[in-house]
Amino acid sequence: MPPRRRRDGYRPETLTPALSDALDAEGARLDGIEGPLERIAAVGAVYAALDDALDVIALPRLRAIAELRAQGWSYDRIAVATELSKGRVAQLVRAAGDRHLL
């Protein structure tokens, strides 16, 4: 099988061993589901459930963005300091506002 294409910014060492082990275990559980249709449905259900998990992981970054904005940091300054694009910073500021963090 050819190697999987990785997204820009891929950093495998960033996951904690516990999270990496949990993801490996979940992948093994899904791979152990007998029927292909059931396996496909189960993977889809896990992807759908990941939205909530990723939201929990994203919250500290939104709080940090809100903190920097409260300190008077501009979008440009945040972008340079974090190596995010100015557009991405703007998205995160909007998301922080939507969650009443600003």
Protein Blocks (a to p, Z undefined) as FASTA:
>chain_A
ZZddddehiafklpcfklmmmmmmmmmmmmmpmblklmmmmmmmmmmmmmmmmmmmmmmm
mmmmmmmmmnopafklmmmmnopafklmmmmmmmmmmnopZZ
